[in-house]
Amino acid sequence: MWLRASGNSLWPLLRDGDSLRVERAAHVRLGEIAVVRLRGGVLAAHLVVSLEPLQTASSVGVLDPQPVEALGRVTGFRRAGVVHEWPEASRLLLRWLPGASRALKRFPLLKRVVRLLRD
C-alpha cells in the first residue's frame, strides 16, 4: 500500500509529500524505516533504533514515546512521479544516522546550514 508522508522528521531521506510504499510486517529490523502506531493511534514512519523494546526515532535521533507498535516497513518511495526502491543494504547506514545526527548538533554553524538546506 502507499501512504503519503507528512512532515520533515526523516529529512533528508524522505520529504513532506512523498508517497511511501509500505509492506505489512509485524516484525522489523534495525535500520529499517518502519511504519508504527504511537500512543493515541498516531502513525509515524521512523527509523528502527532498538528491537527490545521496539524503539523508533527521527533522522536526528528524537525518540518516539513508548509503546510503539510495528505495522509495516517502507520498501520504496515516490517523489515527483518517480518511484525509488529502498535498497536493503541501506539498513546498515541508517542504523547510525540518528546517533551521527545527534553528534553533529554540537556544531552550531553546521546546525544552521542543515536548517537552511531543509527549509
DSSP file (Angstrom, degrees, kcal/mol; ACC not computed):
  #  RESIDUE AA STRUCTURE BP1 BP2  ACC     N-H-->O    O-->H-N    N-H-->O    O-->H-N    TCO  KAPPA ALPHA  PHI   PSI    X-CA   Y-CA   Z-CA
    1    1 A M              0   0    0      0, 0.0    21,-3.3     0, 0.0     2,-0.4   0.000 360.0 360.0 360.0 159.2    0.0    0.0    0.0
    2    2 A W  E     -A   21   0A   0     19,-0.2     2,-0.4    75,-0.0    19,-0.2  -0.919 360.0-173.9-111.5 134.3    1.0    3.6   -0.4
    3    3 A L  E     -A   20   0A   0     17,-2.5    17,-4.0    -2,-0.4     2,-0.4  -0.968  25.0-121.5-124.8 144.3    0.9    6.2    2.3
    4    4 A R  E     -A   19   0A   0     -2,-0.4    15,-0.2    15,-0.3     2,-0.2  -0.720  26.0-130.8 -87.4 129.9    1.6    9.9    2.0
    5    5 A A        -     0   0    0     13,-3.6    12,-2.2    -2,-0.4     2,-0.4  -0.538  21.2-168.7 -78.9 143.4    4.4   11.3    4.2
    6    6 A S        +     0   0    0     10,-0.2     3,-0.2    -2,-0.2     2,-0.2  -0.982  48.8  13.9-135.7 122.9    3.7   14.4    6.2
    7    7 A G  S    S-     0   0    0     -2,-0.4     3,-0.1     1,-0.1    10,-0.1  -0.457  78.0 -92.8 107.8 178.0    6.4   16.4    8.0
    8    8 A N  S >  S+     0   0    0     -2,-0.2     3,-1.6     7,-0.1    -1,-0.1   0.043  75.8 119.7-121.2  23.5   10.2   16.5    7.9
    9    9 A S  T 3  S+     0   0    0      1,-0.3    50,-2.9    -3,-0.2    51,-0.4   0.722  84.4  39.7 -68.4 -19.3   11.2   14.1   10.6
   10   10 A L  T >> S+     0   0    0     48,-0.2     4,-1.7     4,-0.2     3,-1.6   0.141  93.0 169.0-113.5  19.3   13.1   11.9    8.2
   11   11 A W  T <4  +     0   0    0     -3,-1.6     4,-0.1     1,-0.3    48,-0.1  -0.504  60.4  26.3 -64.5 138.6   14.7   14.6    6.1
   12   12 A P  T 34 S+     0   0    0      0, 0.0    -1,-0.3     0, 0.0     3,-0.1  -0.970 125.7  50.7 -92.4   3.8   16.9   14.3    4.0
   13   13 A L  T <4 S+     0   0    0     -3,-1.6     2,-0.3     1,-0.2    -2,-0.2   0.952 124.6  12.9 -67.3 -49.4   15.8   10.7    3.4
   14   14 A L  S  < S-     0   0    0     -4,-1.7     2,-0.3    -6,-0.1    -4,-0.2  -0.933  73.0-149.5-129.0 151.7   12.1   11.5    2.9
   15   15 A R    >   -     0   0    0     -2,-0.3     3,-2.2    -4,-0.1   -10,-0.2  -0.821  34.9 -84.1-120.4 159.0   10.3   14.8    2.3
   16   16 A D  T 3  S+     0   0    0     -2,-0.3   -10,-0.2     1,-0.3     3,-0.1  -0.407 117.9  25.5 -56.5 128.2    6.9   16.1    3.2
   17   17 A G  T 3  S+     0   0    0    -12,-2.2    -1,-0.3     1,-0.4   -11,-0.1   0.216  87.0 132.4  97.8 -15.1    4.5   15.0    0.4
   18   18 A D    <   -     0   0    0     -3,-2.2   -13,-3.6   -14,-0.1     2,-0.5  -0.339  56.0-127.5 -62.3 152.1    6.5   11.9   -0.7
   19   19 A S  E     -AB   4  78A   0     59,-2.3    59,-2.8   -15,-0.2     2,-0.5  -0.911  21.2-148.2-102.1 131.7    4.4    8.7   -1.1
   20   20 A L  E     -AB   3  77A   0    -17,-4.0   -17,-2.5    -2,-0.5     2,-0.7  -0.854   6.1-141.2-104.3 130.3    5.8    5.7    0.9
   21   21 A R  E     -AB   2  76A   0     55,-2.8    54,-2.8    -2,-0.5    55,-1.0  -0.819  28.3-165.7 -88.1 120.8    5.4    2.1   -0.3
   22   22 A V  E     - B   0  74A   0    -21,-3.3     2,-0.5    -2,-0.7    52,-0.2  -0.912  14.7-159.8-117.3 132.9    4.6    0.1    2.8
   23   23 A E  E     - B   0  73A   0     50,-2.7    50,-2.4    -2,-0.4    48,-0.0  -0.933  32.4-111.7-107.2 129.5    4.8   -3.7    3.2
   24   24 A R  E     + B   0  72A   0     -2,-0.5    48,-0.3    48,-0.2     2,-0.3  -0.359  49.6 158.3 -60.1 136.8    2.8   -5.1    6.2
   25   25 A A        -     0   0    0     46,-1.7     3,-0.0     1,-0.1    -2,-0.0  -0.858  35.7-165.4-163.3 125.3    5.2   -6.5    8.8
   26   26 A A  S    S+     0   0    0     -2,-0.3     2,-0.4     1,-0.1    44,-0.3   0.741  86.9  50.9 -81.3 -24.1    4.7   -7.3   12.5
   27   27 A H        -     0   0    0     44,-0.1     2,-0.3    46,-0.0    -1,-0.1  -0.951  69.4-177.8-118.3 134.1    8.5   -7.6   12.9
   28   28 A V        -     0   0    0     -2,-0.4     2,-0.3    23,-0.1    45,-0.0  -0.772  17.3-127.7-123.2 169.0   11.0   -5.1   11.7
   29   29 A R    >   -     0   0    0     -2,-0.3     3,-1.9     1,-0.1    19,-0.3  -0.803  35.9 -82.6-118.6 158.8   14.8   -4.9   11.8
   30   30 A L  T 3  S+     0   0    0     -2,-0.3    65,-0.2     1,-0.2    19,-0.2  -0.310 114.8  22.3 -56.3 137.1   17.4   -2.4   13.0
   31   31 A G  T 3  S+     0   0    0     17,-2.4    -1,-0.2     1,-0.3    63,-0.2   0.307  94.6 121.0  87.7  -9.0   18.0    0.4   10.4
   32   32 A E    <   -     0   0    0     -3,-1.9    16,-2.5    16,-0.1     2,-0.8  -0.471  68.7-119.1 -80.7 158.6   14.7   -0.1    8.6
   33   33 A I  E     -C   47   0A   0     41,-0.4    41,-3.1    14,-0.2     2,-0.3  -0.898  40.6-167.7 -94.8 114.6   12.1    2.6    8.2
   34   34 A A  E     -CD  46  73A   0     12,-2.7    12,-2.1    -2,-0.8     2,-0.6  -0.775  24.1-133.7-106.0 146.6    9.1    1.2   10.0
   35   35 A V  E     +CD  45  72A   0     37,-2.6    36,-3.0    -2,-0.3    37,-1.5  -0.901  40.5 178.3 -93.5 121.1    5.5    2.5   10.0
   36   36 A V  E     -CD  44  70A   0      8,-3.1     8,-2.2    -2,-0.6     2,-0.6  -0.862  32.3-127.2-126.4 156.6    4.5    2.4   13.6
   37   37 A R  E     -CD  43  69A   0     32,-2.7    32,-2.0    -2,-0.3     6,-0.2  -0.926  30.7-163.0-102.7 123.0    1.4    3.2   15.7
   38   38 A L    >   -     0   0    0      4,-3.5     3,-1.8    -2,-0.6     4,-0.2  -0.392  40.5 -60.7 -93.8 175.1    2.3    5.5   18.6
   39   39 A R  G >  S+     0   0    0     26,-0.3     3,-0.7    28,-0.3    -1,-0.2  -0.272 126.6  29.8 -52.7 141.7    0.2    6.3   21.7
   40   40 A G  G 3  S-     0   0    0      1,-0.2    -1,-0.3    -3,-0.1    -2,-0.0   0.503 128.6 -79.9  82.6   4.0   -3.1    7.8   20.7
   41   41 A G  G <  S+     0   0    0     -3,-1.8    -1,-0.2     1,-0.3     2,-0.2   0.517  80.9 153.9  84.1   4.4   -3.2    6.0   17.4
   42   42 A V    <   -     0   0    0     -3,-0.7    -4,-3.5    -4,-0.2     2,-0.4  -0.477  36.2-139.3 -69.8 135.2   -0.9    8.3   15.6
   43   43 A L  E     +C   37   0A   0     -6,-0.2     2,-0.3    -2,-0.2    -6,-0.2  -0.775  25.2 175.2 -94.9 141.2    1.0    6.7   12.6
   44   44 A A  E     -C   36   0A   0     -8,-2.2    -8,-3.1    -2,-0.4     2,-0.6  -0.993  28.0-145.2-142.7 147.4    4.7    7.5   12.0
   45   45 A A  E     +C   35   0A   0     -2,-0.3     2,-0.3   -10,-0.2   -10,-0.2  -0.947  44.7 147.5-111.5 107.2    7.3    6.3    9.6
   46   46 A H  E     -C   34   0A   0    -12,-2.1   -12,-2.7    -2,-0.6     2,-0.2  -0.869  50.7 -82.9-138.4 167.5   10.6    6.4   11.5
   47   47 A L  E     -CE  33  57A   0     10,-2.1    10,-2.0    -2,-0.3     2,-0.6  -0.503  39.2-123.7 -74.2 136.9   13.9    4.6   11.8
   48   48 A V  E     + E   0  56A   0    -16,-2.5   -17,-2.4   -19,-0.3     8,-0.2  -0.740  38.4 165.1 -81.3 117.9   14.1    1.5   14.0
   49   49 A V  E     +     0   0A   0      6,-2.5     2,-0.3    -2,-0.6     7,-0.2   0.550  63.4  19.6-111.5 -13.1   16.8    2.1   16.5
   50   50 A S  E   > - E   0  55A   0      5,-1.5     5,-2.4     1,-0.1    -1,-0.3  -0.983  49.3-166.1-155.8 147.9   16.1   -0.7   19.0
   51   51 A L  E   5S+ E   0  54A   0     -2,-0.3     3,-0.4     3,-0.2    -1,-0.1   0.745  72.8  73.7-106.7 -31.3   14.2   -4.0   19.0
   52   52 A E  T   5S+     0   0    0      1,-0.5    -1,-0.2     2,-0.1     2,-0.1  -0.816 123.8   9.3-125.1  91.0   13.8   -5.0   22.7
   53   53 A P  T   5S-     0   0    0      0, 0.0    -1,-0.5     0, 0.0     2,-0.2   0.607 111.5-112.5 -79.7 163.5   11.7   -3.0   23.3
   54   54 A L  E   5 +E   51   0A   0     -3,-0.4     2,-0.4    14,-0.2    14,-0.3  -0.440  44.2 176.8 -62.4 126.4   10.9   -1.7   19.9
   55   55 A Q  E   < -E   50   0A   0     -5,-2.4    -6,-2.5    -2,-0.2    -5,-1.5  -1.000   9.6-171.1-136.7 134.6   12.0    2.0   19.6
   56   56 A T  E     -E   48   0A   0     -2,-0.4     8,-3.0    -8,-0.2     2,-0.3  -0.855   4.8-175.7-123.6 160.7   11.9    4.3   16.7
   57   57 A A  E     -EF  47  63A   0    -10,-2.0   -10,-2.1    -2,-0.3     6,-0.2  -0.972  28.0-102.9-151.1 160.6   13.4    7.8   16.1
   58   58 A S    >   -     0   0    0      4,-1.9     3,-1.7    -2,-0.3   -48,-0.2  -0.219  51.5 -93.1 -73.7 175.0   13.5   10.6   13.6
   59   59 A S  T 3  S+     0   0    0    -50,-2.9    42,-0.3     1,-0.3   -49,-0.1   0.707 128.1  52.9 -67.4 -18.3   16.6   11.1   11.4
   60   60 A V  T 3  S-     0   0    0    -51,-0.4    -1,-0.3    41,-0.1    45,-0.1   0.278 124.6-100.5-100.0  10.8   18.0   13.5   14.0
   61   61 A G    <   +     0   0    0     -3,-1.7     2,-0.7     1,-0.3    -2,-0.1   0.602  66.8 152.2  88.8  12.2   17.6   11.0   16.9
   62   62 A V        -     0   0    0    -53,-0.2    -4,-1.9     1,-0.0    -1,-0.3  -0.690  42.3-134.5 -77.2 115.5   14.4   12.2   18.5
   63   63 A L  B     -F   57   0A   0     -2,-0.7    -6,-0.3    -6,-0.2     3,-0.1  -0.427  10.3-122.5 -74.4 142.2   13.0    9.1   20.1
   64   64 A D        -     0   0    0     -8,-3.0    -8,-0.2    -2,-0.1    -1,-0.1  -0.573  37.2 -99.4 -77.7 146.6    9.3    8.3   19.7
   65   65 A P        -     0   0    0      0, 0.0   -26,-0.3     0, 0.0    -1,-0.1  -0.361  57.0 -77.2 -66.3 147.1    7.4    7.8   23.0
   66   66 A Q  S    S+     0   0    0    -28,-0.1     2,-0.1     2,-0.1   -11,-0.1  -0.524  99.4  54.2 -82.8 155.1    6.8    4.2   24.1
   67   67 A P        -     0   0    0      0, 0.0     2,-0.4     0, 0.0   -28,-0.3   0.641  65.2-178.8 -81.7 158.8    4.9    2.0   23.5
   68   68 A V        -     0   0    0    -14,-0.3     2,-0.5   -30,-0.1   -14,-0.2  -0.982  11.4-158.7-122.6 131.2    5.5    1.6   19.7
   69   69 A E  E     - D   0  37A   0    -32,-2.0   -32,-2.7    -2,-0.4     2,-0.3  -0.953  16.3-134.5-113.7 121.0    3.6   -1.0   17.6
   70   70 A A  E     + D   0  36A   0     -2,-0.5   -34,-0.2   -44,-0.3     3,-0.1  -0.558  30.4 166.4 -74.3 131.2    5.1   -2.0   14.3
   71   71 A L  E     -     0   0A   0    -36,-3.0   -46,-1.7     1,-0.4     2,-0.3   0.644  60.9 -35.4-112.4 -29.6    2.6   -2.1   11.4
   72   72 A G  E     -BD  24  35A   0    -37,-1.5   -37,-2.6   -48,-0.3    -1,-0.4  -0.980  53.6-103.1-175.4-179.2    5.0   -2.3    8.4
   73   73 A R  E     -BD  23  34A   0    -50,-2.4   -50,-2.7    -2,-0.3     2,-0.5  -0.946  30.9-115.9-126.8 148.6    8.2   -1.4    6.7
   74   74 A V  E     +B   22   0A   0    -41,-3.1   -41,-0.4    -2,-0.3   -52,-0.2  -0.725  31.8 173.1 -83.4 125.5    8.9    1.2    4.0
   75   75 A T  E     -     0   0A   0    -54,-2.8    11,-2.5    -2,-0.5     2,-0.3   0.493  63.8 -16.6-110.8  -8.5   10.2   -0.5    0.8
   76   76 A G  E     -BG  21  85A   0    -55,-1.0   -55,-2.8     9,-0.3     2,-0.3  -0.972  58.0-137.0-177.2 174.3   10.3    2.4   -1.5
   77   77 A F  E     -BG  20  84A   0      7,-2.4     7,-3.6    -2,-0.3     2,-0.5  -0.986   9.0-137.1-148.3 158.4    9.0    6.0   -2.1
   78   78 A R  E     +BG  19  83A   0    -59,-2.8   -59,-2.3    -2,-0.3     2,-0.4  -0.974  22.5 173.5-120.4 127.8    7.6    8.1   -4.9
   79   79 A R  E >  S- G   0  82A   0      3,-2.3     3,-2.0    -2,-0.5   -61,-0.1  -0.997  71.7  -9.3-135.4 128.8    8.7   11.7   -5.4
   80   80 A A  T 3  S-     0   0    0     -2,-0.4    -1,-0.1     1,-0.3     3,-0.1   0.855 129.6 -55.1  53.1  39.0    7.6   13.9   -8.3
   81   81 A G  T 3  S+     0   0    0      1,-0.2     2,-0.5    -3,-0.0    -1,-0.3   0.420 113.8 115.4  81.0  -2.4    6.1   10.8  -10.0
   82   82 A V  E <   -G   79   0A   0     -3,-2.0    -3,-2.3     2,-0.0     2,-0.5  -0.889  58.5-140.9-106.7 128.6    9.3    8.7   -9.9
   83   83 A V  E     -G   78   0A   0     -2,-0.5     2,-0.5    -5,-0.2    -5,-0.2  -0.746  15.9-165.0 -89.5 129.7    9.4    5.6   -7.8
   84   84 A H  E     -G   77   0A   0     -7,-3.6    -7,-2.4    -2,-0.5     2,-0.2  -0.957  14.9-133.2-115.3 129.8   12.6    4.9   -5.9
   85   85 A E  E     -G   76   0A   0     -2,-0.5    -9,-0.3    -9,-0.2   -10,-0.0  -0.539  16.1-128.6 -77.1 147.0   13.4    1.5   -4.4
   86   86 A W        -     0   0    0    -11,-2.5    -1,-0.0    -2,-0.2     2,-0.0  -0.866  30.2-132.1 -96.5 107.0   14.7    1.4   -0.8
   87   87 A P    >   -     0   0    0      0, 0.0     3,-1.3     0, 0.0     4,-0.3  -0.316   2.2-136.0 -65.9 138.6   17.9   -0.7   -1.0
   88   88 A E  T >  S+     0   0    0      1,-0.3     3,-1.6     2,-0.2     4,-0.3   0.869 103.3  61.8 -57.2 -39.6   18.2   -3.5    1.5
   89   89 A A  T >> S+     0   0    0      1,-0.3     3,-1.1     2,-0.2     4,-0.6   0.708  85.6  76.0 -64.1 -19.9   21.9   -2.5    2.1
   90   90 A S  H <> S+     0   0    0     -3,-1.3     4,-2.8     1,-0.2     3,-0.3   0.730  75.6  78.6 -66.3 -19.9   20.9    0.9    3.3
   91   91 A R  H <> S+     0   0    0     -3,-1.6     4,-1.5    -4,-0.3    -1,-0.2   0.880  88.9  55.7 -54.6 -39.0   19.8   -0.6    6.7
   92   92 A L  H <4 S+     0   0    0     -3,-1.1     4,-0.4    -4,-0.3    -1,-0.2   0.907 112.7  40.2 -63.6 -41.6   23.4   -0.7    7.8
   93   93 A L  H >X S+     0   0    0     -4,-0.6     3,-1.3    -3,-0.3     4,-0.6   0.896 111.6  56.0 -73.1 -40.3   23.9    3.0    7.2
   94   94 A L  H >< S+     0   0    0     -4,-2.8     3,-0.5     1,-0.3   -63,-0.2   0.754  93.4  70.1 -67.3 -23.1   20.6    4.1    8.5
   95   95 A R  T 3< S+     0   0    0     -4,-1.5     4,-0.3    -5,-0.2    -1,-0.3   0.831 106.3  39.4 -59.5 -30.8   21.3    2.3   11.9
   96   96 A W  T <> S+     0   0    0     -3,-1.3     4,-2.4    -4,-0.4     5,-0.2   0.536  90.9  91.1 -98.9  -8.3   23.9    5.0   12.6
   97   97 A L  H <X S+     0   0    0     -4,-0.6     4,-2.6    -3,-0.5     5,-0.2   0.919  85.3  48.2 -59.1 -50.6   22.1    8.1   11.2
   98   98 A P  H  > S+     0   0    0      0, 0.0     4,-2.2     0, 0.0    -1,-0.2   0.919 114.8  45.8 -59.9 -42.1   20.3    9.2   14.5
   99   99 A G  H  > S+     0   0    0     -4,-0.3     4,-2.0     2,-0.2    -2,-0.2   0.908 113.6  48.8 -65.7 -41.6   23.4    8.9   16.6
  100  100 A A  H  X S+     0   0    0     -4,-2.4     4,-2.2     1,-0.2    -1,-0.2   0.893 110.5  51.9 -64.6 -39.1   25.5   10.7   14.0
  101  101 A S  H  X S+     0   0    0     -4,-2.6     4,-1.2   -42,-0.3    -2,-0.2   0.910 108.2  50.7 -64.1 -42.1   22.9   13.5   13.7
  102  102 A R  H  < S+     0   0    0     -4,-2.2     4,-0.3    -5,-0.2     3,-0.3   0.903 110.7  49.9 -62.4 -39.7   22.9   14.0   17.5
  103  103 A A  H >< S+     0   0    0     -4,-2.0     3,-1.3     1,-0.2    -1,-0.2   0.895 108.6  52.0 -65.6 -39.8   26.7   14.3   17.5
  104  104 A L  H >< S+     0   0    0     -4,-2.2     3,-1.9     1,-0.3    -1,-0.2   0.730  92.0  75.4 -70.3 -21.4   26.7   16.8   14.6
  105  105 A K  T 3< S+     0   0    0     -4,-1.2    -1,-0.3    -3,-0.3    -2,-0.2   0.687  79.0  75.3 -63.1 -16.7   24.2   19.0   16.5
  106  106 A R  T <  S+     0   0    0     -3,-1.3    -1,-0.3    -4,-0.3    -2,-0.1   0.618  81.6  75.8 -71.1 -11.2   27.1   20.1   18.8
  107  107 A F    <>  -     0   0    0     -3,-1.9     4,-2.1     1,-0.2     3,-0.3  -0.857  67.7-164.5-105.5 100.7   28.4   22.3   16.0
  108  108 A P  H  > S+     0   0    0      0, 0.0     4,-1.9     0, 0.0    -1,-0.2   0.847  87.0  51.5 -55.4 -41.0   26.1   25.4   15.8
  109  109 A L  H  > S+     0   0    0      1,-0.2     4,-2.0     2,-0.2     5,-0.1   0.922 110.7  48.2 -64.1 -43.4   27.3   26.5   12.4
  110  110 A L  H  > S+     0   0    0     -3,-0.3     4,-2.4     1,-0.2    -1,-0.2   0.879 108.0  55.9 -63.3 -38.0   26.6   23.1   10.9
  111  111 A K  H  X S+     0   0    0     -4,-2.1     4,-2.0     1,-0.2    -1,-0.2   0.897 107.7  48.7 -61.1 -41.5   23.2   23.1   12.5
  112  112 A R  H  X S+     0   0    0     -4,-1.9     4,-2.2     2,-0.2    -2,-0.2   0.892 109.4  52.0 -66.1 -40.4   22.3   26.4   10.8
  113  113 A V  H  X S+     0   0    0     -4,-2.0     4,-2.3     1,-0.2    -2,-0.2   0.920 109.6  49.7 -62.2 -44.2   23.5   25.1    7.4
  114  114 A V  H  X S+     0   0    0     -4,-2.4     4,-2.6     1,-0.2    -1,-0.2   0.913 109.7  51.0 -61.9 -43.2   21.3   22.0    7.8
  115  115 A R  H  X S+     0   0    0     -4,-2.0     4,-2.5     1,-0.2    -1,-0.2   0.903 109.7  50.4 -61.5 -41.5   18.3   24.1    8.7
  116  116 A L  H  < S+     0   0    0     -4,-2.2    -1,-0.2     1,-0.2    -2,-0.2   0.925 112.4  46.8 -62.6 -44.2   18.8   26.3    5.6
  117  117 A L  H  < S+     0   0    0     -4,-2.3    -2,-0.2     1,-0.2    -1,-0.2   0.914 113.5  48.4 -63.5 -43.2   19.0   23.3    3.3
  118  118 A R  H  <        0   0    0     -4,-2.6    -2,-0.2     1,-0.3    -1,-0.2   0.901 360.0 360.0 -65.6 -41.8   15.9   21.7    4.9
  119  119 A D     <        0   0    0     -4,-2.5    -1,-0.3    -5,-0.2    -2,-0.2   0.485 360.0 360.0 -79.3 360.0   13.8   24.8    4.6
